[in-house]
Amino acid sequence: MLKALLLQQFYGLSDADLEEAINDRVSFRRFIGLPLEASSPDHTTLCRFRNRLVEAGLSEKLFGEFSRQLEARGLVLIGKDMA
């Protein structure tokens, strides 16, 4: 689920758009480790997961650690509005 939220951030997707993208794109399914025959999380599941991360104070920590690891490897993410 965390990987799905990363994709959401990278591509600036709403919960409903993320659900649709996971159902539509094999690359998204592979990235999050979801087999083709498995059902994908719906937008309400994605929303609830993100809200629980925020409530537990983990959202900023997890995304911060992800950014730190990218930076340590010399990687930079370029958003769609920055390209």
PyMOL Python script that loads the backbone (N, CA, C, O; Angstrom):
from pymol import cmd

cmd.read_pdbstr("""\
ATOM      1  N   MET A   1       0.822  -1.199   0.000  1.00  0.00           N
ATOM      2  CA  MET A   1       0.000   0.000   0.000  1.00  0.00           C
ATOM      3  C   MET A   1       0.866   1.264   0.000  1.00  0.00           C
ATOM      4  O   MET A   1       0.518   2.265  -0.627  1.00  0.00           O
ATOM      5  N   LEU A   2       1.976   1.206   0.697  1.00  0.00           N
ATOM      6  CA  LEU A   2       2.847   2.378   0.715  1.00  0.00           C
ATOM      7  C   LEU A   2       3.363   2.685  -0.690  1.00  0.00           C
ATOM      8  O   LEU A   2       3.439   3.847  -1.088  1.00  0.00           O
ATOM      9  N   LYS A   3       3.712   1.648  -1.433  1.00  0.00           N
ATOM     10  CA  LYS A   3       4.179   1.870  -2.801  1.00  0.00           C
ATOM     11  C   LYS A   3       3.090   2.502  -3.660  1.00  0.00           C
ATOM     12  O   LYS A   3       3.382   3.316  -4.536  1.00  0.00           O
ATOM     13  N   ALA A   4       1.853   2.134  -3.416  1.00  0.00           N
ATOM     14  CA  ALA A   4       0.748   2.747  -4.162  1.00  0.00           C
ATOM     15  C   ALA A   4       0.678   4.242  -3.843  1.00  0.00           C
ATOM     16  O   ALA A   4       0.455   5.058  -4.737  1.00  0.00           O
ATOM     17  N   LEU A   5       0.869   4.599  -2.574  1.00  0.00           N
ATOM     18  CA  LEU A   5       0.844   6.013  -2.204  1.00  0.00           C
ATOM     19  C   LEU A   5       2.027   6.767  -2.805  1.00  0.00           C
ATOM     20  O   LEU A   5       1.910   7.947  -3.133  1.00  0.00           O
ATOM     21  N   LEU A   6       3.164   6.087  -2.951  1.00  0.00           N
ATOM     22  CA  LEU A   6       4.297   6.718  -3.625  1.00  0.00           C
ATOM     23  C   LEU A   6       3.938   7.053  -5.072  1.00  0.00           C
ATOM     24  O   LEU A   6       4.216   8.153  -5.550  1.00  0.00           O
ATOM     25  N   LEU A   7       3.321   6.098  -5.760  1.00  0.00           N
ATOM     26  CA  LEU A   7       2.886   6.364  -7.132  1.00  0.00           C
ATOM     27  C   LEU A   7       1.909   7.529  -7.184  1.00  0.00           C
ATOM     28  O   LEU A   7       1.966   8.363  -8.088  1.00  0.00           O
ATOM     29  N   GLN A   8       1.016   7.577  -6.208  1.00  0.00           N
ATOM     30  CA  GLN A   8       0.036   8.660  -6.150  1.00  0.00           C
ATOM     31  C   GLN A   8       0.743  10.007  -6.063  1.00  0.00           C
ATOM     32  O   GLN A   8       0.369  10.959  -6.748  1.00  0.00           O
ATOM     33  N   GLN A   9       1.770  10.079  -5.215  1.00  0.00           N
ATOM     34  CA  GLN A   9       2.527  11.324  -5.064  1.00  0.00           C
ATOM     35  C   GLN A   9       3.302  11.657  -6.337  1.00  0.00           C
ATOM     36  O   GLN A   9       3.289  12.801  -6.790  1.00  0.00           O
ATOM     37  N   PHE A  10       3.984  10.651  -6.921  1.00  0.00           N
ATOM     38  CA  PHE A  10       4.795  10.877  -8.119  1.00  0.00           C
ATOM     39  C   PHE A  10       3.974  11.424  -9.271  1.00  0.00           C
ATOM     40  O   PHE A  10       4.427  12.300 -10.008  1.00  0.00           O
ATOM     41  N   TYR A  11       2.762  10.903  -9.422  1.00  0.00           N
ATOM     42  CA  TYR A  11       1.938  11.244 -10.582  1.00  0.00           C
ATOM     43  C   TYR A  11       0.819  12.234 -10.269  1.00  0.00           C
ATOM     44  O   TYR A  11       0.049  12.592 -11.159  1.00  0.00           O
ATOM     45  N   GLY A  12       0.720  12.678  -9.025  1.00  0.00           N
ATOM     46  CA  GLY A  12      -0.308  13.660  -8.666  1.00  0.00           C
ATOM     47  C   GLY A  12      -1.722  13.146  -8.889  1.00  0.00           C
ATOM     48  O   GLY A  12      -2.567  13.853  -9.439  1.00  0.00           O
ATOM     49  N   LEU A  13      -1.977  11.913  -8.460  1.00  0.00           N
ATOM     50  CA  LEU A  13      -3.270  11.277  -8.706  1.00  0.00           C
ATOM     51  C   LEU A  13      -4.193  11.375  -7.500  1.00  0.00           C
ATOM     52  O   LEU A  13      -3.741  11.337  -6.355  1.00  0.00           O
ATOM     53  N   SER A  14      -5.480  11.501  -7.763  1.00  0.00           N
ATOM     54  CA  SER A  14      -6.475  11.388  -6.703  1.00  0.00           C
ATOM     55  C   SER A  14      -6.593   9.910  -6.336  1.00  0.00           C
ATOM     56  O   SER A  14      -6.042   9.052  -7.025  1.00  0.00           O
ATOM     57  N   ASP A  15      -7.301   9.617  -5.266  1.00  0.00           N
ATOM     58  CA  ASP A  15      -7.503   8.216  -4.883  1.00  0.00           C
ATOM     59  C   ASP A  15      -8.208   7.435  -5.987  1.00  0.00           C
ATOM     60  O   ASP A  15      -7.820   6.311  -6.306  1.00  0.00           O
ATOM     61  N   ALA A  16      -9.243   8.037  -6.568  1.00  0.00           N
ATOM     62  CA  ALA A  16      -9.983   7.361  -7.641  1.00  0.00           C
ATOM     63  C   ALA A  16      -9.096   7.170  -8.874  1.00  0.00           C
ATOM     64  O   ALA A  16      -9.152   6.124  -9.521  1.00  0.00           O
ATOM     65  N   ASP A  17      -8.279   8.177  -9.201  1.00  0.00           N
ATOM     66  CA  ASP A  17      -7.377   8.063 -10.348  1.00  0.00           C
ATOM     67  C   ASP A  17      -6.307   6.998 -10.106  1.00  0.00           C
ATOM     68  O   ASP A  17      -5.917   6.283 -11.029  1.00  0.00           O
ATOM     69  N   LEU A  18      -5.835   6.897  -8.862  1.00  0.00           N
ATOM     70  CA  LEU A  18      -4.844   5.871  -8.533  1.00  0.00           C
ATOM     71  C   LEU A  18      -5.453   4.484  -8.677  1.00  0.00           C
ATOM     72  O   LEU A  18      -4.828   3.583  -9.236  1.00  0.00           O
ATOM     73  N   GLU A  19      -6.665   4.312  -8.179  1.00  0.00           N
ATOM     74  CA  GLU A  19      -7.354   3.025  -8.334  1.00  0.00           C
ATOM     75  C   GLU A  19      -7.437   2.651  -9.811  1.00  0.00           C
ATOM     76  O   GLU A  19      -7.131   1.521 -10.192  1.00  0.00           O
ATOM     77  N   GLU A  20      -7.848   3.597 -10.629  1.00  0.00           N
ATOM     78  CA  GLU A  20      -7.974   3.349 -12.069  1.00  0.00           C
ATOM     79  C   GLU A  20      -6.621   3.023 -12.700  1.00  0.00           C
ATOM     80  O   GLU A  20      -6.524   2.123 -13.534  1.00  0.00           O
ATOM     81  N   ALA A  21      -5.582   3.750 -12.304  1.00  0.00           N
ATOM     82  CA  ALA A  21      -4.251   3.524 -12.867  1.00  0.00           C
ATOM     83  C   ALA A  21      -3.714   2.141 -12.488  1.00  0.00           C
ATOM     84  O   ALA A  21      -3.086   1.471 -13.307  1.00  0.00           O
ATOM     85  N   ILE A  22      -3.960   1.720 -11.251  1.00  0.00           N
ATOM     86  CA  ILE A  22      -3.517   0.385 -10.833  1.00  0.00           C
ATOM     87  C   ILE A  22      -4.233  -0.681 -11.647  1.00  0.00           C
ATOM     88  O   ILE A  22      -3.630  -1.688 -12.020  1.00  0.00           O
ATOM     89  N   ASN A  23      -5.499  -0.471 -11.922  1.00  0.00           N
ATOM     90  CA  ASN A  23      -6.255  -1.427 -12.723  1.00  0.00           C
ATOM     91  C   ASN A  23      -5.838  -1.406 -14.191  1.00  0.00           C
ATOM     92  O   ASN A  23      -5.982  -2.408 -14.891  1.00  0.00           O
ATOM     93  N   ASP A  24      -5.323  -0.272 -14.659  1.00  0.00           N
ATOM     94  CA  ASP A  24      -5.038  -0.073 -16.074  1.00  0.00           C
ATOM     95  C   ASP A  24      -3.581  -0.325 -16.465  1.00  0.00           C
ATOM     96  O   ASP A  24      -3.312  -0.754 -17.588  1.00  0.00           O
ATOM     97  N   ARG A  25      -2.660  -0.072 -15.576  1.00  0.00           N
ATOM     98  CA  ARG A  25      -1.237  -0.101 -15.932  1.00  0.00           C
ATOM     99  C   ARG A  25      -0.512  -1.297 -15.302  1.00  0.00           C
ATOM    100  O   ARG A  25      -0.477  -1.448 -14.080  1.00  0.00           O
ATOM    101  N   VAL A  26       0.047  -2.118 -16.141  1.00  0.00           N
ATOM    102  CA  VAL A  26       0.820  -3.262 -15.662  1.00  0.00           C
ATOM    103  C   VAL A  26       2.034  -2.772 -14.873  1.00  0.00           C
ATOM    104  O   VAL A  26       2.415  -3.388 -13.878  1.00  0.00           O
ATOM    105  N   SER A  27       2.638  -1.677 -15.308  1.00  0.00           N
ATOM    106  CA  SER A  27       3.818  -1.156 -14.609  1.00  0.00           C
ATOM    107  C   SER A  27       3.487  -0.763 -13.170  1.00  0.00           C
ATOM    108  O   SER A  27       4.303  -0.974 -12.273  1.00  0.00           O
ATOM    109  N   PHE A  28       2.313  -0.200 -12.939  1.00  0.00           N
ATOM    110  CA  PHE A  28       1.912   0.155 -11.579  1.00  0.00           C
ATOM    111  C   PHE A  28       1.728  -1.110 -10.746  1.00  0.00           C
ATOM    112  O   PHE A  28       2.168  -1.168  -9.598  1.00  0.00           O
ATOM    113  N   ARG A  29       1.086  -2.111 -11.314  1.00  0.00           N
ATOM    114  CA  ARG A  29       0.848  -3.366 -10.596  1.00  0.00           C
ATOM    115  C   ARG A  29       2.178  -4.035 -10.239  1.00  0.00           C
ATOM    116  O   ARG A  29       2.344  -4.546  -9.131  1.00  0.00           O
ATOM    117  N   ARG A  30       3.116  -4.029 -11.178  1.00  0.00           N
ATOM    118  CA  ARG A  30       4.428  -4.619 -10.910  1.00  0.00           C
ATOM    119  C   ARG A  30       5.141  -3.854  -9.811  1.00  0.00           C
ATOM    120  O   ARG A  30       5.725  -4.466  -8.917  1.00  0.00           O
ATOM    121  N   PHE A  31       5.105  -2.526  -9.856  1.00  0.00           N
ATOM    122  CA  PHE A  31       5.789  -1.710  -8.858  1.00  0.00           C
ATOM    123  C   PHE A  31       5.263  -1.996  -7.453  1.00  0.00           C
ATOM    124  O   PHE A  31       6.044  -2.093  -6.507  1.00  0.00           O
ATOM    125  N   ILE A  32       3.958  -2.130  -7.315  1.00  0.00           N
ATOM    126  CA  ILE A  32       3.405  -2.368  -5.976  1.00  0.00           C
ATOM    127  C   ILE A  32       3.363  -3.851  -5.614  1.00  0.00           C
ATOM    128  O   ILE A  32       2.956  -4.207  -4.508  1.00  0.00           O
ATOM    129  N   GLY A  33       3.783  -4.718  -6.538  1.00  0.00           N
ATOM    130  CA  GLY A  33       3.839  -6.145  -6.253  1.00  0.00           C
ATOM    131  C   GLY A  33       2.498  -6.836  -6.297  1.00  0.00           C
ATOM    132  O   GLY A  33       2.270  -7.805  -5.573  1.00  0.00           O
ATOM    133  N   LEU A  34       1.617  -6.351  -7.133  1.00  0.00           N
ATOM    134  CA  LEU A  34       0.270  -6.898  -7.238  1.00  0.00           C
ATOM    135  C   LEU A  34       0.150  -7.752  -8.494  1.00  0.00           C
ATOM    136  O   LEU A  34       0.261  -7.231  -9.604  1.00  0.00           O
ATOM    137  N   PRO A  35      -0.077  -9.066  -8.338  1.00  0.00           N
ATOM    138  CA  PRO A  35      -0.218  -9.936  -9.516  1.00  0.00           C
ATOM    139  C   PRO A  35      -1.378  -9.492 -10.405  1.00  0.00           C
ATOM    140  O   PRO A  35      -2.344  -8.887  -9.939  1.00  0.00           O
ATOM    141  N   LEU A  36      -1.261  -9.802 -11.677  1.00  0.00           N
ATOM    142  CA  LEU A  36      -2.299  -9.411 -12.642  1.00  0.00           C
ATOM    143  C   LEU A  36      -3.670  -9.951 -12.279  1.00  0.00           C
ATOM    144  O   LEU A  36      -4.677  -9.276 -12.498  1.00  0.00           O
ATOM    145  N   GLU A  37      -3.728 -11.156 -11.728  1.00  0.00           N
ATOM    146  CA  GLU A  37      -5.020 -11.768 -11.423  1.00  0.00           C
ATOM    147  C   GLU A  37      -5.607 -11.302 -10.082  1.00  0.00           C
ATOM    148  O   GLU A  37      -6.759 -11.609  -9.776  1.00  0.00           O
ATOM    149  N   ALA A  38      -4.841 -10.578  -9.295  1.00  0.00           N
ATOM    150  CA  ALA A  38      -5.321 -10.111  -7.988  1.00  0.00           C
ATOM    151  C   ALA A  38      -6.165  -8.853  -8.145  1.00  0.00           C
ATOM    152  O   ALA A  38      -5.945  -8.056  -9.058  1.00  0.00           O
ATOM    153  N   SER A  39      -7.115  -8.684  -7.264  1.00  0.00           N
ATOM    154  CA  SER A  39      -7.903  -7.450  -7.284  1.00  0.00           C
ATOM    155  C   SER A  39      -7.076  -6.330  -6.668  1.00  0.00           C
ATOM    156  O   SER A  39      -6.272  -6.556  -5.764  1.00  0.00           O
ATOM    157  N   SER A  40      -7.284  -5.136  -7.166  1.00  0.00           N
ATOM    158  CA  SER A  40      -6.523  -3.997  -6.659  1.00  0.00           C
ATOM    159  C   SER A  40      -7.312  -3.298  -5.554  1.00  0.00           C
ATOM    160  O   SER A  40      -8.532  -3.435  -5.470  1.00  0.00           O
ATOM    161  N   PRO A  41      -6.607  -2.551  -4.713  1.00  0.00           N
ATOM    162  CA  PRO A  41      -7.317  -1.808  -3.668  1.00  0.00           C
ATOM    163  C   PRO A  41      -8.195  -0.725  -4.290  1.00  0.00           C
ATOM    164  O   PRO A  41      -7.806  -0.087  -5.268  1.00  0.00           O
ATOM    165  N   ASP A  42      -9.377  -0.523  -3.720  1.00  0.00           N
ATOM    166  CA  ASP A  42     -10.235   0.534  -4.247  1.00  0.00           C
ATOM    167  C   ASP A  42      -9.858   1.869  -3.613  1.00  0.00           C
ATOM    168  O   ASP A  42      -9.051   1.923  -2.685  1.00  0.00           O
ATOM    169  N   HIS A  43     -10.445   2.932  -4.120  1.00  0.00           N
ATOM    170  CA  HIS A  43     -10.051   4.272  -3.666  1.00  0.00           C
ATOM    171  C   HIS A  43     -10.340   4.511  -2.190  1.00  0.00           C
ATOM    172  O   HIS A  43      -9.621   5.276  -1.547  1.00  0.00           O
ATOM    173  N   THR A  44     -11.362   3.884  -1.640  1.00  0.00           N
ATOM    174  CA  THR A  44     -11.642   4.081  -0.212  1.00  0.00           C
ATOM    175  C   THR A  44     -10.592   3.380   0.650  1.00  0.00           C
ATOM    176  O   THR A  44     -10.224   3.885   1.711  1.00  0.00           O
ATOM    177  N   THR A  45     -10.112   2.230   0.204  1.00  0.00           N
ATOM    178  CA  THR A  45      -9.053   1.528   0.930  1.00  0.00           C
ATOM    179  C   THR A  45      -7.773   2.353   0.920  1.00  0.00           C
ATOM    180  O   THR A  45      -7.097   2.472   1.941  1.00  0.00           O
ATOM    181  N   LEU A  46      -7.445   2.917  -0.230  1.00  0.00           N
ATOM    182  CA  LEU A  46      -6.259   3.770  -0.333  1.00  0.00           C
ATOM    183  C   LEU A  46      -6.374   4.983   0.585  1.00  0.00           C
ATOM    184  O   LEU A  46      -5.412   5.352   1.258  1.00  0.00           O
ATOM    185  N   CYS A  47      -7.540   5.594   0.609  1.00  0.00           N
ATOM    186  CA  CYS A  47      -7.779   6.768   1.454  1.00  0.00           C
ATOM    187  C   CYS A  47      -7.660   6.421   2.935  1.00  0.00           C
ATOM    188  O   CYS A  47      -7.025   7.145   3.702  1.00  0.00           O
ATOM    189  N   ARG A  48      -8.275   5.312   3.329  1.00  0.00           N
ATOM    190  CA  ARG A  48      -8.217   4.896   4.739  1.00  0.00           C
ATOM    191  C   ARG A  48      -6.785   4.593   5.167  1.00  0.00           C
ATOM    192  O   ARG A  48      -6.371   4.957   6.267  1.00  0.00           O
ATOM    193  N   PHE A  49      -6.029   3.924   4.296  1.00  0.00           N
ATOM    194  CA  PHE A  49      -4.638   3.610   4.621  1.00  0.00           C
ATOM    195  C   PHE A  49      -3.834   4.891   4.822  1.00  0.00           C
ATOM    196  O   PHE A  49      -3.103   5.019   5.804  1.00  0.00           O
ATOM    197  N   ARG A  50      -3.968   5.836   3.895  1.00  0.00           N
ATOM    198  CA  ARG A  50      -3.241   7.101   4.014  1.00  0.00           C
ATOM    199  C   ARG A  50      -3.653   7.836   5.281  1.00  0.00           C
ATOM    200  O   ARG A  50      -2.798   8.367   5.990  1.00  0.00           O
ATOM    201  N   ASN A  51      -4.949   7.877   5.577  1.00  0.00           N
ATOM    202  CA  ASN A  51      -5.420   8.560   6.784  1.00  0.00           C
ATOM    203  C   ASN A  51      -4.867   7.921   8.049  1.00  0.00           C
ATOM    204  O   ASN A  51      -4.539   8.624   9.004  1.00  0.00           O
ATOM    205  N   ARG A  52      -4.760   6.592   8.068  1.00  0.00           N
ATOM    206  CA  ARG A  52      -4.193   5.911   9.242  1.00  0.00           C
ATOM    207  C   ARG A  52      -2.714   6.224   9.399  1.00  0.00           C
ATOM    208  O   ARG A  52      -2.227   6.380  10.520  1.00  0.00           O
ATOM    209  N   LEU A  53      -2.004   6.317   8.301  1.00  0.00           N
ATOM    210  CA  LEU A  53      -0.593   6.719   8.379  1.00  0.00           C
ATOM    211  C   LEU A  53      -0.464   8.114   8.978  1.00  0.00           C
ATOM    212  O   LEU A  53       0.383   8.357   9.837  1.00  0.00           O
ATOM    213  N   VAL A  54      -1.305   9.018   8.518  1.00  0.00           N
ATOM    214  CA  VAL A  54      -1.277  10.393   9.016  1.00  0.00           C
ATOM    215  C   VAL A  54      -1.632  10.424  10.499  1.00  0.00           C
ATOM    216  O   VAL A  54      -0.948  11.076  11.288  1.00  0.00           O
ATOM    217  N   GLU A  55      -2.694   9.725  10.881  1.00  0.00           N
ATOM    218  CA  GLU A  55      -3.122   9.695  12.286  1.00  0.00           C
ATOM    219  C   GLU A  55      -2.038   9.134  13.200  1.00  0.00           C
ATOM    220  O   GLU A  55      -1.891   9.586  14.336  1.00  0.00           O
ATOM    221  N   ALA A  56      -1.284   8.161  12.720  1.00  0.00           N
ATOM    222  CA  ALA A  56      -0.226   7.545  13.517  1.00  0.00           C
ATOM    223  C   ALA A  56       1.076   8.357  13.475  1.00  0.00           C
ATOM    224  O   ALA A  56       2.061   7.995  14.119  1.00  0.00           O
ATOM    225  N   GLY A  57       1.071   9.442  12.722  1.00  0.00           N
ATOM    226  CA  GLY A  57       2.256  10.273  12.608  1.00  0.00           C
ATOM    227  C   GLY A  57       3.368   9.628  11.793  1.00  0.00           C
ATOM    228  O   GLY A  57       4.540   9.971  11.950  1.00  0.00           O
ATOM    229  N   LEU A  58       3.002   8.699  10.929  1.00  0.00           N
ATOM    230  CA  LEU A  58       4.006   7.968  10.153  1.00  0.00           C
ATOM    231  C   LEU A  58       4.178   8.471   8.726  1.00  0.00           C
ATOM    232  O   LEU A  58       5.203   8.204   8.098  1.00  0.00           O
ATOM    233  N   SER A  59       3.221   9.174   8.219  1.00  0.00           N
ATOM    234  CA  SER A  59       3.257   9.599   6.820  1.00  0.00           C
ATOM    235  C   SER A  59       4.507  10.421   6.516  1.00  0.00           C
ATOM    236  O   SER A  59       5.259  10.087   5.600  1.00  0.00           O
ATOM    237  N   GLU A  60       4.730  11.474   7.265  1.00  0.00           N
ATOM    238  CA  GLU A  60       5.891  12.330   7.017  1.00  0.00           C
ATOM    239  C   GLU A  60       7.195  11.580   7.247  1.00  0.00           C
ATOM    240  O   GLU A  60       8.163  11.777   6.513  1.00  0.00           O
ATOM    241  N   LYS A  61       7.226  10.721   8.262  1.00  0.00           N
ATOM    242  CA  LYS A  61       8.443   9.957   8.550  1.00  0.00           C
ATOM    243  C   LYS A  61       8.777   9.009   7.411  1.00  0.00           C
ATOM    244  O   LYS A  61       9.930   8.935   6.986  1.00  0.00           O
ATOM    245  N   LEU A  62       7.779   8.279   6.910  1.00  0.00           N
ATOM    246  CA  LEU A  62       8.020   7.316   5.838  1.00  0.00           C
ATOM    247  C   LEU A  62       8.433   7.996   4.538  1.00  0.00           C
ATOM    248  O   LEU A  62       9.392   7.575   3.891  1.00  0.00           O
ATOM    249  N   PHE A  63       7.714   9.045   4.157  1.00  0.00           N
ATOM    250  CA  PHE A  63       8.063   9.748   2.924  1.00  0.00           C
ATOM    251  C   PHE A  63       9.395  10.480   3.071  1.00  0.00           C
ATOM    252  O   PHE A  63      10.153  10.598   2.108  1.00  0.00           O
ATOM    253  N   GLY A  64       9.677  10.966   4.267  1.00  0.00           N
ATOM    254  CA  GLY A  64      10.967  11.598   4.530  1.00  0.00           C
ATOM    255  C   GLY A  64      12.117  10.616   4.412  1.00  0.00           C
ATOM    256  O   GLY A  64      13.160  10.935   3.842  1.00  0.00           O
ATOM    257  N   GLU A  65      11.924   9.424   4.949  1.00  0.00           N
ATOM    258  CA  GLU A  65      12.958   8.389   4.845  1.00  0.00           C
ATOM    259  C   GLU A  65      13.157   7.959   3.396  1.00  0.00           C
ATOM    260  O   GLU A  65      14.286   7.734   2.961  1.00  0.00           O
ATOM    261  N   PHE A  66      12.087   7.848   2.665  1.00  0.00           N
ATOM    262  CA  PHE A  66      12.186   7.502   1.248  1.00  0.00           C
ATOM    263  C   PHE A  66      12.996   8.568   0.507  1.00  0.00           C
ATOM    264  O   PHE A  66      13.884   8.240  -0.279  1.00  0.00           O
ATOM    265  N   SER A  67      12.695   9.821   0.755  1.00  0.00           N
ATOM    266  CA  SER A  67      13.429  10.921   0.111  1.00  0.00           C
ATOM    267  C   SER A  67      14.898  10.908   0.518  1.00  0.00           C
ATOM    268  O   SER A  67      15.776  11.147  -0.312  1.00  0.00           O
ATOM    269  N   ARG A  68      15.169  10.628   1.794  1.00  0.00           N
ATOM    270  CA  ARG A  68      16.548  10.575   2.284  1.00  0.00           C
ATOM    271  C   ARG A  68      17.334   9.473   1.567  1.00  0.00           C
ATOM    272  O   ARG A  68      18.488   9.675   1.189  1.00  0.00           O
ATOM    273  N   GLN A  69      16.706   8.311   1.383  1.00  0.00           N
ATOM    274  CA  GLN A  69      17.384   7.209   0.713  1.00  0.00           C
ATOM    275  C   GLN A  69      17.647   7.523  -0.759  1.00  0.00           C
ATOM    276  O   GLN A  69      18.699   7.167  -1.290  1.00  0.00           O
ATOM    277  N   LEU A  70      16.703   8.182  -1.414  1.00  0.00           N
ATOM    278  CA  LEU A  70      16.935   8.592  -2.802  1.00  0.00           C
ATOM    279  C   LEU A  70      18.107   9.560  -2.881  1.00  0.00           C
ATOM    280  O   LEU A  70      18.994   9.419  -3.723  1.00  0.00           O
ATOM    281  N   GLU A  71      18.094  10.535  -1.997  1.00  0.00           N
ATOM    282  CA  GLU A  71      19.146  11.549  -1.991  1.00  0.00           C
ATOM    283  C   GLU A  71      20.512  10.926  -1.709  1.00  0.00           C
ATOM    284  O   GLU A  71      21.508  11.311  -2.322  1.00  0.00           O
ATOM    285  N   ALA A  72      20.566   9.961  -0.778  1.00  0.00           N
ATOM    286  CA  ALA A  72      21.821   9.288  -0.446  1.00  0.00           C
ATOM    287  C   ALA A  72      22.398   8.549  -1.647  1.00  0.00           C
ATOM    288  O   ALA A  72      23.609   8.351  -1.743  1.00  0.00           O
ATOM    289  N   ARG A  73      21.530   8.147  -2.550  1.00  0.00           N
ATOM    290  CA  ARG A  73      21.973   7.442  -3.759  1.00  0.00           C
ATOM    291  C   ARG A  73      22.167   8.393  -4.944  1.00  0.00           C
ATOM    292  O   ARG A  73      22.471   7.962  -6.056  1.00  0.00           O
ATOM    293  N   GLY A  74      21.989   9.673  -4.691  1.00  0.00           N
ATOM    294  CA  GLY A  74      22.178  10.663  -5.741  1.00  0.00           C
ATOM    295  C   GLY A  74      21.053  10.699  -6.753  1.00  0.00           C
ATOM    296  O   GLY A  74      21.250  11.145  -7.884  1.00  0.00           O
ATOM    297  N   LEU A  75      19.862  10.230  -6.359  1.00  0.00           N
ATOM    298  CA  LEU A  75      18.717  10.198  -7.264  1.00  0.00           C
ATOM    299  C   LEU A  75      17.806  11.387  -7.006  1.00  0.00           C
ATOM    300  O   LEU A  75      17.650  11.834  -5.869  1.00  0.00           O
ATOM    301  N   VAL A  76      17.217  11.882  -8.060  1.00  0.00           N
ATOM    302  CA  VAL A  76      16.305  13.014  -7.968  1.00  0.00           C
ATOM    303  C   VAL A  76      15.026  12.658  -8.705  1.00  0.00           C
ATOM    304  O   VAL A  76      15.063  12.177  -9.838  1.00  0.00           O
ATOM    305  N   LEU A  77      13.902  12.896  -8.058  1.00  0.00           N
ATOM    306  CA  LEU A  77      12.607  12.685  -8.722  1.00  0.00           C
ATOM    307  C   LEU A  77      12.179  13.981  -9.377  1.00  0.00           C
ATOM    308  O   LEU A  77      12.245  15.052  -8.775  1.00  0.00           O
ATOM    309  N   ILE A  78      11.749  13.869 -10.597  1.00  0.00           N
ATOM    310  CA  ILE A  78      11.254  15.042 -11.314  1.00  0.00           C
ATOM    311  C   ILE A  78       9.753  14.813 -11.526  1.00  0.00           C
ATOM    312  O   ILE A  78       9.344  13.874 -12.209  1.00  0.00           O
ATOM    313  N   GLY A  79       8.958  15.679 -10.936  1.00  0.00           N
ATOM    314  CA  GLY A  79       7.516  15.571 -11.069  1.00  0.00           C
ATOM    315  C   GLY A  79       7.079  15.957 -12.468  1.00  0.00           C
ATOM    316  O   GLY A  79       7.834  16.559 -13.231  1.00  0.00           O
ATOM    317  N   LYS A  80       5.836  15.597 -12.791  1.00  0.00           N
ATOM    318  CA  LYS A  80       5.329  15.871 -14.137  1.00  0.00           C
ATOM    319  C   LYS A  80       5.277  17.372 -14.435  1.00  0.00           C
ATOM    320  O   LYS A  80       5.369  17.784 -15.592  1.00  0.00           O
ATOM    321  N   ASP A  81       5.128  18.187 -13.382  1.00  0.00           N
ATOM    322  CA  ASP A  81       5.096  19.639 -13.589  1.00  0.00           C
ATOM    323  C   ASP A  81       6.491  20.247 -13.653  1.00  0.00           C
ATOM    324  O   ASP A  81       6.632  21.438 -13.929  1.00  0.00           O
ATOM    325  N   MET A  82       7.532  19.440 -13.398  1.00  0.00           N
ATOM    326  CA  MET A  82       8.906  19.939 -13.411  1.00  0.00           C
ATOM    327  C   MET A  82       9.662  19.525 -14.671  1.00  0.00           C
ATOM    328  O   MET A  82      10.756  20.024 -14.937  1.00  0.00           O
ATOM    329  N   ALA A  83       9.082  18.622 -15.435  1.00  0.00           N
ATOM    330  CA  ALA A  83       9.805  18.098 -16.614  1.00  0.00           C
ATOM    331  C   ALA A  83       9.737  19.070 -17.770  1.00  0.00           C
ATOM    332  O   ALA A  83      10.285  18.797 -18.838  1.00  0.00           O
TER     333      ALA A  83
END
""", "prot")
cmd.dss("prot")
cmd.show_as("cartoon", "prot")
cmd.util.cbc("prot")
cmd.orient("prot")
